[in-house]
Amino acid sequence: MPRRLPTARPHANGGSMPWRQRHAAIYSACTGIAWPLMCAQAWSAPPDTSTTGETAPALSIAAQPMLSSPRAPTNAPIPAAPANGDVYLEVTINGESTKQIAHFVVTDAMIYTTPNELRDVGIRTDDLPPPGTNGLIALGTIPGLRYTYRPEQQRLDLQVVDARRQPATLENIPARPPMSASGTGLVINYEFSAQTNSPTQYGLYSEERFFYPGGLLDNKGTAYWYRNLHRYVRLDTTWSHSNPDTMVTTRIGDTISSSLTWTRPVRLGGAQVSRDFTLRPDLITYPVPTLAGSSAVPSAVDLYVNNVRQFTGSAPSGPFVINAVPAINGAGEAVIVTRDVLGRSVMTTVPLYIDSRLLAPGLTDFSVEAGFLRRSYALSSFDYAGDPSLSVSFRHGLTSRITLETHGEATRGVYNAGVGALLQAGGAGVLNLAVAGSAGNGGDGSLARNVPVTGLSNTTGVPVGIGFVEGTTNTSSGGVLPTPGGSGAQWSAGWQWHLPAVSIDLQAQHATPHYSDLASAEGTPVPRTTYRATLALPFRLFGSSSTASASLVGLDDPYYGDSRIGSLAWTTTLPASTSLSASVYHDFGDTGNTGVFVALSFLLGGSMNASVNAGSDHGKPLFGAAVTRTPDYGGGLGWQVQTSRQNGQQQSLAQATWRGRYGDLIGSVANVGSRTYGEVDASGSIVLMAGDVLAGRRIDDAFALVSTDGVPHVPVLHENREIGETNGAGHLLVPDLVAYEPNHLAIDPLGLPADTSVATTRLNLAPQSRAGVLARFPLRDFTGAQLIVVDTAGKPLPAGAVLTQRETGKRYVVGYDGLAFIDDMRAANAFTSTSAQGPCEVDVTFERKGGGLPTLGPFTCKARSP
């Protein structure tokens, strides 16, 4: 309860001045002056109500300049309040209760409180001067705030402008789920292929992945048997550990170096420490505009982005901020709609431009690698460069519009460094600029010996991964390649602008002849010039969505030569789930290299679809047709038949796919020209975990092993979809979980034996990437029975009566017809209860026979012995 308000201070004559007389005296004293602050405070000071018995009216103080008078400093020392000035009051803001009680100090001149109390009730204090030595702030000195003190109601009413209030936060971003501890086990993925060529050839890709709470050890390789070539090639071996709290991943072994859009990554063996934002799916890494509004009364709030509703919630009165991530990339328009209880709506429109390549202000991304460059990837297991290499990438969100980048590389004979930036030009798109330089003698790589053969893609679409093939020479440029080394430079510039009605992408990069990097040190020359220009125009044609695009791509490469290709494309969606596309391309460096293509695809019902295409390539006609039935995710049969003619050669394929619980099996027959051959492919996984060995589909990411403590044939659900039953050991393998995000697993209690109890039927798991987690549903058998209990007149005990078991002290409620469920039956059981005849007791002997839940009785509850 709030404490009693302080009494009035004694008057000069020894008594207390009534509040009416006191206010009159203050008014007379202040007449003729310009209402200084002290007079205003005295006029509004708390009245004397302790000695007169009169009811004081509510008093109000406004934190506004008093006409033209000079205002007292807001950080002036505040006199120490008497101990009896402490009160605890209910607080309202703009007529709405905060449902909070705050601590205040009341004096004759002012009401004080601490900054923490103000923040707790939703008042901003970040722009206020520091409080006095006693830590208090005078409410009457806070701009944008007025108050009315109502002592008779033990309440303080605040009138606050929106700028002084802390905005309410509305969000649809899911909270970060608690991480599930990784289990310990081994996953073996495999893909086997056998082809009836001449002679028959076999191939096997395998991955061995050992996981435990401290990390993950992974090995990948390929084995093949063909003619006299029987060998196994190791691809990658890596130990890794990820920390979601710091968003840092450490890798030791084979890895791919970091890269930016203007650098080239390489494969190397060594160590890598990098930021990994995928460890925190709840974190928004790019700048998102603040979507804010205000409502005079509590209202419903809807957020529409490009006419699509993306958030619905409710807001209290006052300002609010919506922390919802607009699902767009590029320009758009957000509309905030607030509706009060009477249905009146207010719309606020906010222009947006979002680019996920930018980093949010203060956010840093980095990657550091050190090791030895990998050579002859996929051809040799242990071919590494003899000299160590270093690669460093760093990105930082300077502001919501500027992201800075830097990158450096070094090895013997090659030293490379550069800087870049992403600049958002308001709603006019994003510019990217970068410049880099290199120095050194070029290392000991041989351009004629090693050339790139493969590439991967990271999440931003940047080509990553470089491998090498031995014994290849350049034929497109006369077999003479420039030797890397010396000093060189590279610049890169681009502009991307995405609007609902148009999308523009311009990008160019140029390097001087002697510019080099880690890849060129091992024999992959830097392209001299690359550029692209793309224009896309979405529109509607006859009520259907369509897109027209044009592009020009150019490449000047020391190995591949020059190429300039222009293309036009058009796609449209037709009724009945039908799509039509047409495209044409031309190579400006080869006048005979021109192609025209038209394709039509449509659904045949269910999971079947068909497609036909026709066109011309290099002046030669081509044609193709295919019908496909995709197997269901839950399992089943799929098939495909297709035929095509290209370059005067006929090709046909018939393929069947069986997707089962333990993997996928594919059989196909192909005819190419006059040659016919067959192929069989099988893929799946073997998991060793929790003392069991299980087979399943291929597991590329996180998975769970469901355990029901040895209870077999229990139905298991993943995201409310039944996926199988536990095996004889009470286990079921659940693949395809999403790492670091909530995954919902459940068991169907209706599938449990009647004499089995379970503590929980649902689990929410957030597993680590590519690791397994044990999803344990603790089940236990119990010795139970249903008892029918009647009184001495043979009538069932009334519903709601309570049976108390003497042996355990447990209490059981009797239902209709005198039926009571007992979950802890002993060989001899004694129960006490109350019947219509008074207190009674019943004795029950029990012998368990088999499983199930028996119904016993009726048993008579007899009057208790005296």
N, C-alpha and C positions, 0 to 999 in steps of 0.2 A: 504494500500500500504506500502511496506517496506520503511523504512527511507533511506535518502541518506547516502552513506558510508562516514566515516570520511576522512578529507583531510590529506595530508602528513604533518608530523611535519617539522618545519623550519630547514633549513640547517644552519651550523655554520656561513656562510657568509650572512645570512639573507634571503636567498631564499630557494627553495625546490630542492632537488637533484633528477634529472630524474632517473627512475627505472633502466635503463641500467647502468648508471654511478654508482649508489648505489650498484648494485650487483657486479660490477667489484671491487669496493673498498672493499666490504666484502670478495670477493674471495682472494684479495691480502693480507688482514689482516689475513685470516685463513690459508694461504699457509704455509706448513711446520709444522703444528700442527696436532693432531689426531682428528680433527673434533669434538670438544666438542659440547654439546647440544646447547649452546647459539649461536654458529656459525651456526649450522643447522637451528635453529629457525630464526636467522637474515636473512639467505639466503632465507628462504621461507616466510618471512614476507610479508604482503600485500603491493603491489607496490604503488607508488605515481602516481595517474592518474588524480589528480585534477588540476594540474598546467601545465602539459606538453602537454596534448592532445594526447599523445601516447597511443596506445592500449596495455594493459598489458596482457601477456599470463597467462593461468591458473596456479595457484600455488598449490603444493601438499606437504603435510607433512605426514610422515609415523611414526606411534607410534611403533618403533622398536629400539633395542639397536643400538647406533651409533658405529659401528665397535667395537673397544676394549676400547672405552673411558668410563669413569665412568658416569653414568646417574644421572641427577639431581633428588632429591627426588620428587615423584609425589604429595606429600602432602605439598610441600613448599608453603608459603604464596603467594597469587596471588596479584599483585599490582592492586589497584582500577582502573577500566577502566574509561576513560572519558565518559561523558554523551553522546557525539556524537558517541560513539562506538556501540550503540545498533542498531542491524539490524534484520529484519525478512526475512528469506530465505525459499524458497522451498527446501525440502530435498529429495534426491534420495539415495537408498541403492543398491549397486551393479548394477547400471544402471537402476533400476526400481523405478518409482516415488512412494513415500509413500502417495501422495495426501494430504500432511500436510505441514503447514508453521510453523517453529519453531523460537524461539527467541535466538539470539546469540550476543556476545560481541566481536568485532573485535579490536585488537590492532596491533601495528607494529610487535609484536613478536609471537602472537598466537591468536587462536580463542577459545572462552570460551562459556560455556552454563551451565545450571543447570541439576542435575540428573533427575529431573522430565521431562524436555524437551527431554532428551535422551530416557527415558523409553517410552514416548509418541510416539516416532518414531520407537520403537522396539529395542532399544539397552539395553543390560544388564548392570546394574551398581552395582549389589549386592556385587561384589568382589573388588570394587574400594575403595581407601582410602576416608575418609570424605573430602568434599570440603573445601575451605578456608573460611575465615571469611565472605566473601561476597557471599558465597554459590555457587561459580562457579567452574567448572572443565575444565582444559585445554584439548582440543581434542587431541593435539599432545602427551599427556602422557597416553592415554588409549591404553592398549595392544590389538592387534588384530583389530585396526581401523586406516584407512588412510582416508584423506579427500582432496578434491579439491574444492577450493573456486572460484566461477565464478561470480564476481561482476556484469559483464555486463548482466548476465541473472538472477541476484538476486537468485542464487541457490547454494546449497552446496551439492556436490556429495560425498557420503561416500562409501568406500570400506571396508567391514566388514566380518571377518571370521565367520563361523556358530556358533562357541562357544561363540562369543560376542553378537549374536542376540537373542532376545527373540523368542522362538518357537511359530509359529502360532498354535492355538488350533482348531482342527477339532473334532467335537463330534456329536454323534447321540443320546445322552441322552436327553430326553425331559425336557424342563424347568419345574420347579415346578409350578403347576397351582395354581392360587389364590383360597383360600378356599371359598366355598359357605356357607353362614350363615345358620345354622340349623333352621328349622321351629319349630313350637310347635304343638304337636299332640299326639295321642295315637294309637298304633298298637296292635291288638289282633290276635295272631297266634293260630290256633287250628288244632288238628288232632283227629278225632273221629273214633272209631272202634267198630263194633258190630259183634259178632261171635255167630252163631247158634249152640253152643255146648249144652251140657246138664248139667245145664240149660244155657240159653243165657247169655252171659256176655258182658259188655260194658266198654269201656275205653275212656278217654278224656285227651289228653295232651294240655295244654294251656300256652301261654306266653303273659303277659301284659307288654307293653313297652311304657313308657311315655318319650318323648324326648322334649327338649327345648334348647335354645342356651347355657345355662349353664351346661348341662350335660344330663344324661340319667338314668332313674330308671326302672329296669327290674325285673320281677318276673316270675318264671317258676314253674309249678306244674302238678301233675297227679291225676285225679279222676277216680275211677273204681267202678263198681257195679258187684258183683259176689256172688251168694248165699246170705248169710247174711252179707257179707263184703261190706259195702258201706262207702267209705272214700276218703278224699283228702289229698295228701301228697305234701307239699311244697318242691321243690327241691332247688332253689336258689333265693335270693333276693339281688340285688346289685344296688348301685348308682355308676356311673362312670363318669369321666370327662377326656378328652384327649386334650393335647395341642400340635399341630403339630410343633410349633416353637421350643419348648424344647424337643419334642419327649418323653413326660412323661405322663403316664396314672395313675390316682388315682382311686382306687376302695374302697368303704366302704360297707361292708356286706359280703355275701358268696363269696369266691374266692378260687383259687388254688395256693398254694405256689410255689415259683420259684424252678427251678430244673436245674441241669447240667446233663451231661451224666453219672456221677458217683454218683448222689444223687437221692433221691426219694421224689417227691412232695406229699403233703397231702391237703385235703380240710379243710378249716377253716373259721370261721366267725370272721371278724375283719376289718382291713384296709390293703391296699396294695398300694405302690408307686413303679412304675417300668418304666424302659425305654421301649419304644415301637417303634421299627424301622418301623413297618407297617404304621405309620403315615406319613412317608416320602418315598413313592415309588421311588422317583427320587434319593434317596441316596443309593450309593453302599457301603454296610457295610463290604465287604471283600476286601482283597488286590487284586489289579488288576495291572499287569505289565505295565510299560510305553511302549507304542508302538510309536516309533519315527522314523523319516526319514528326508531327506533333498532333495531338488530339486533345480537345477541350474536355472530353468525357471519356471513360473507358470505351474502347471501340474494337471492332474486328478489323484486322489488317490483312490485305492480300497484296502480293507482289507479282506483277506480270512483266516478263522480259520478252520482247518481240511477240507480244500477244499470247504468250504461253505462261500460264500461272505456275510459279515456281515456289511459292511460299504462302501459307495461310496460318494465321495466329491471332492472338488477342493482345492488346496493349492497354496499359493503364492510362489515365489522363496525364498529359504532359508530353515531353519529347521522348522519342524512341529511335533506336538504331536497329536495322535489320541486318544481321550477320548471315545472309544467305548468299551462296556463291552462284552468280548467274552462269547458266550452262551455255555460254557462247564463247567464241573466240573471234574477236573483231569488234566491229561497231554494232551497237544495238540501242534499244530504248527501254528503260525501266519505268513502269507506272506503279505507283504506290496508291492503293485505294483504302481509305478508312471509312467504316460504316458504324454509326452509333446505334443505340437500341431502337431508335425510331426509323432506322433504315436510311437516314440521310448519309450521303457519301461525299467524300472529298478526294479528288485525284491530283497527284503530284507526279510530274514527268521529269525523269532524270536521264540525260544522254550518257551512254556507256561506251568505253572502248577497252577491251581486255585482250592482252597478249600473254599467253602462258609462258613465253620465252623469258619474259622479264622476271626478276626476283623482287619479292616484297622488300620494302625498306628495312635495312638492318640484317637481312638474311644473307648468309654466306654459303657458297658451294665450293668445294675444293677436291682435288685428287692429286696424290703424290705416288709415283712409281719409281722403283729402282731395281735394276736387274740386267739380264742379258737378252738381247733381241732373239726372237725365235726365227729359225730358218726352215724352209721346206716343210711347212705345216701340212699335216695329213699325208706326208710322204715319208717323213723320218721322225722317229720317236724322241731323239735326244740330239737335235742339231741346233746349237745356240751359238751366237756370236762370241768371240773371245774377249771383247772389251765390254765393260759395264756401261750402262746407259741410265739416264735420269730424265724423268718427265714430270712436269708440274703444271697443273691448271688451277685457276682461281677465278671465281665469280662473286660479285658482291652487289647487292641492291642498295645503291647510294640513296636514291629517292624513289618515289612511286613511278617516276618517268625515266630514270637513268639506272642502267645496270652496267657495271664495269667488268671487264674481262682481262685476264693476262695468262700467258702460257709460255713455258720455257722447256727446252730440251737440250741434252748434252750427251755426247759420247766422244770417243777419240776421233778427232778430225772434224767434228760437226758441233757447232754451238748455235742455238736458235732461241730467239725470244721475241715476243710480240705483245701488243696491247690492243684492246678493242672495247667497243661500247655499243649498247642498245639504247636508243633514244626514242621515246614515245613523243610524237609531235601532236599532242592533243588527240583530236578525233581524226587526224590526217594520217594515221598509220604509225609504223615504227621503222626507224632508220637503224641500220647496223653498219658500223665502220670498224676496220681493223687494219693494223700495219705490223709487219714482222720483218726481222732481219736475221741473217745467218752469217757465220764466219767459220773458217777452218779450211783444212786441206781435203775434206771429203771422205775421210776414213779409208778403209780397205775393201769396200764393197765392189763387186763386179756387176755392172749393169747388164752385161751380156749373159751372165750366169743366172741371175735371179730376177723374176718378174712376178707381178701380182697375179694370183689365181682366184681369189675368193674375197668376199666381203660379207659382213654382217650388218645389222642395223640396230642402233640403240633407240631409246624411246623418243628421241627428237627427230628420228629419220636420218641422222647423219651416218654415212657409211663408216663402219668400223671393222677392224680386223684385217690384217694383211698377211698373206701367205706367199710362198715362193715355189716356183717350179724350176728345176735345173735344166740346163742345156737348151734354153730358148733364146733365139736372137730376133732382133727387130727386122722385119721385112717390109713394113709399111713406110719406113722412112730411110731406106737404104742401108739399114743395119748399123748406122753410126749414131751412137747416143752420146750426149754431152757428159763429161765427167763432172760429178758434183764437187763442190769445194769452192774456196775463195769466199768473197763477200757477195751477198745477194740480198734482195728485198722482195717482199710480197705485200700487196695491198688488197683489201676486200671491201666492197661497199654494196649495200642493198636497201631496198625499200619494199615493205609489205603493207598493203592497205586492204582490209577486208570489210566490206559493207554488205548489208542485206541484198543490195541490188547489183553489186559488182565486187570483184576480187582481183587485185593487182599484185603481182610478185615480180620484182626486178632484183637480180643479183649478178654481180660480176666479181671476178678475182683474177689477178695477174701477178706473175712472178718473173723476175729477171733470170737470165740463163744460168747463173751460178747460185741461185737460191737453193738451199738444201735443208733437209730435216732428217729425223731418225730413219724414216722409210727410205729416203734416197741414199743414206749411208749404206744400206744393205741392198741397193740395186733397183729401187722403184723410183724413177724420176718424178719430179714435181711437175704437174701439168703447167704449161706456160700460161694459158688463158682458159678460163671457163666462164660461161655466162648463160643466163636464162632469163626469158621474159614471158610471163604468163598472164593472160587476161581471161577471166571467167565471168559469165553473165547468167545468173539464174533468172528465169522468167516463167510465165504460165502461157501455155498454148492450148487453146480449146478446152480450158479448164484443167489441164494436166500440168504437172511440174516438169520443167525442162531446164537444161543448162547448156549453154554454148561456150566454147573455150577456144583460145588460140595460144600457141606457144612457139617460141624460138629458142633452141638450145645449141650452144656452141662449145667446142672443145679443141684446144690446140695442145696436143700431148706429144712429148718426144718419142714415145714408143708407138702409140696408136695413130699418130698423125693428126690431120685437121678434119673436123667434121662440123657441119652446120645443118641442123634439121629443123624444119618448120612443120607444124601440124595444126589442123582444125578438127574439132570434135563437137558432136551434138548428141545429147541423150534426152529422152523423154519417157515419162511414165504414162502408160495407157491404161484404160479400164481392164478389169479382170486380171489384175496383178501381172500385167504385161509391160515390158520395157523394150524400147527401140533405141539403137545407137548407130551413129555413122561417124566415120573419121577418115581423114586423108593426111598423108605426110609426104614430104619431099626433102631429099638430101641435096642441098645446094652445092655440095662438093662433088656430087655424082649425079649427073643429069638423068641417068637411067634408073636411079633409085627412087621410085615413087610408088606409093601404095594407097589403095582405097579399100575401106572395109565397111560392111553393114552387118549388124547383128540384131537378132530378135530373140527374146527369152520370155517364157510364159510358164505358168503353173498348170499342171494337169490334174491337180487335186491331191489332197493329203500332203505327203512329203515328196511328191514327184514333180519334176520340172523338166522342161525341154528347151533347147536352144538351136538356132540355125544361124549360119553366117556365110557370107560370100564376099568376094572382093578380088583384088588384083595386087600382086606384089612383084616389082621389077618387070612389069608387063606380062606376067604369067597369072592366069586365073587360079583362084583357090575357092574351096567350098568345104563346109563342115556341118555336121548335125550330131546332136547328142540328146539322150534321154537318161535322166538320173533319178534314182530313188535313194534318199539319204537314210541310213539306219537311225532309229530312235536312240536318244542318249541312254535310255534305260535298257537297251539291248534289242537285238532283232536283226533282220536281214535287210541289206541294201544292195543295189546293183547299178550298173552303168553300161550303156552301149553307145558307141560313137563311131563315126566314120568321117574321113576327111580326104581331100585330095589337094596336094600342094607340090609345086615344082614337077608336075607330071607324074607323081607317085601317089598310089592309093594306100591309105592306112586305115586299119579297123581295129577296134578294141572291144572286148566283152569282159566285164569284171563283176565279181560278186564279193560282197563284204558281210561277214558275220561279226557283230559286236556282242560280246558276251561279258559275263561277270569277271572272267579271268583274262580278258584281253581281246584283241581284234585279229581276225583271220581273213586274208584277202587272197582270192584266186583270180587270175586273169589269163586270157588268151589274146595274143596280138598278132596281126598280120601286117607286115610292112613289105610292100612290093610282092615278091615271090617267096618271102621267108615268113614262116609261122613259128611262133615259140610261145611257151607258157611260163608263168611265174607264180610262185606262192610266197606270200609275206605273212609273217606272224609277229605280233608285238604284245608286250605285257610287262609284268613286273613280278618279282618275288620279294616278300618282306619278311624279315626276321625281327620280331619284336615281342616283348612280354612273354618270352618262352614259347612262342608259337611261330610256325612257318605258314605264310599265307600267299596265295597267288592272286593277282588282280590285273587291272588295266595299267597301262604305263602311267607312272607317277612323275610328273615334271615339277610340281610345286608341293605345297603342304598337303598333309593327309592326316587322318585320324584312325586310330585303332580303337573301336568300341569294345568295351569289356563289360560283361554282365555277371562277373564273378562266377563263371562256369555254367551259368544257366543257358541251355541251348534254345534255338528256335524262337528267339525274342525278336519281334519286328522292330527295325530301326528306321527312323525318318531323318532325312537331311533337308532342311528348309521346308518342312511340312510335306515332304514327298517320300514315300516309302521306297527304300533302295535295297532292302534285303533283310535276311534274318541271321542271327548269330550262329556260328558253327557249333560243333560238339563241345568245343572248349569255351564257348561263350564269347567268341570274338567275331568281329566283322570289320573288314577294311573299307574305309570311306575315302576315296580319292577326291581330287579337284576341290580342295578347300582353298579359300582365299587367304593368303598370308597377311597377318597383322590387322585383319578386319574380323568383326564378329561373324561366327559361323554357328548356326543353330542346329544342334543334334538332339534327338529325342528317341525314346522307346515307347512303344504302345503298351500301356499297362494291361489292356484287354488280352494281350498275348502272353501274359505271365500266368504261371500256375496259381491256383486259388490260394495255396498255402505259402505264397511268396510275398514279401513286402519290399518296398523300394523307398529310399529316402528322397529321391528326386527323379522325375521322368524327363527333365530337360536340362541341357547344358549349353552354355554359350562359350565358344572357344575362339581364341585369337592366336593361331599357331604361328611359329616362325617360318620363314621362307624355306621351302624344300626340305623341311624336317617333319617328323611325325610327332603327334601328341596322343597320349593315352586318354581316351574319353571313358572314364569309369562310372558306371551306374551301380552303386553298391546295392546288391540284392541279398536278402537273407530269407532262409526258410523259417517259418514259425509254426508252432503246434497250436492250431486254433480249431474252434468249433462254434456252431450256432446252437444256443440253448433255448428251449421253449420252457418258460417258467410260469407256473400257475399258482394261485393261492389255494387254501384248504377247501374252498368251495368249487375248485376246478376252473375258475375263471382266470384268463391271462392277466398277469400283472399289468397295470395301466402303463400306457406309453409315457415315457419320461421318468419312470421309476429308475432307481440306481442300484446296481449290484456292486458290492464291494468284495473283492477277493482277499481273503484273509492272508494267504501265503505271500502275496506281492503288494497288497495295499492298493492295487489298481481299481479304478472305478469304471463301470461300464453302464451305458444308458440302455434301458429297455425300449424297444420299438413297438410297433403294432403287433398284435397277436401274441404278446409276451415273448417276442424273439429278441435275443441279445447276442451280439457277436463278441466272443472271447478270443483274444489273440495269444494267450499264454496259459494253455491248459497243462495241468500237472496230472500225475497218476491219481492223486486225491485232491479234490478242490472243495473249498468251503466258501460260500457266499452269504452275505447278509443283505437284507433289503427291508422294505416296508410295504405291506399289503393292506388291503382294506381292513383286515383284522388286527393290524398293528405290526410291530417289528417281527421279522421272520428270518429264517435261515434255511439254506438248501445245500445239501452235500451231493457232489457229482464225482463219480469215478470215471476215468477216461483211459482208453487204450488206443493208441494211434495204429491205424491199419491202412497202409498205403498212403497215397497222396490225396489231394482234394480237401474240401472243407465239409465235414459231416454236419448234419443237423441232428441234435440229440434232444430227447425229452418226449413228453413233458415231464418236468420235475416240479414237485410241490414244495413251495416255500412255507415251511411249518413255523408255527409260533416259537419264538426263541425261549429256550428253557430258562427258568428262573435261576 
